[in-house]
């Protein structure tokens, strides 16, 4: 039961994301492949995060520890790995033929990662965790994927630096974790407000990407 509760939210969000591509839907096989690659990086991400916490960042307690853990451990490691996988397995293989493709593939990687992470949390902590994460961490991972996909669009179609596809979602993720790790009611309220703002921002990005119809990078479009 816990396994089903952990997987159901990500599967529903993946289905929702896939149906955003109405003109040229991506091959399901490729989307599932990116989803599985996202799931596969949970283990190396966890190992690298543990290594950083134990050695590179010997900060213990207080605001400094929260900031370091949120931005330079969780946010940077997880989003850089997701972006690297998408960069190599989707962009590098020429799968991003239309702007919306970037969001679909980045979102698939993000939801693959979120699925395994959620299974680990829910099977160890129970029903309350499943409910809480279904409205916080799971949609947050998707939103990080959407802004990552929009950054890839800006790189491919507008010539922006590809580094932003790594940096922007890492900063968004770090901000989320900074509130989540603070452990106070004020931080919890700030987290709710941040999630609402992040949802509005990511949906605007999705609307912008969906409005771009050209398959040919280089044509001048209106940036977001």
Secondary structure, DSSP 8 states (H G I E B T S, - for coil): -HHHHHHHHHHHHHHHHHTT--SS---HHHHHHHHHHHHHHHHHHHHHHHHIIIII----SHHHHHHIIIIIIIIHHHHHHHHHHHIIIIITTT---SHHHHHHHHHHHHHHHHHHHHHHHHHHH-HHHHHHHHTTHHHHHHHHHHHHHHHHHHHHHH---TTHHHHHHHHHHHHHHHHHHH-SHHHHHHHHHHHHHHHHHHHHHHHHHHH----STTS-----
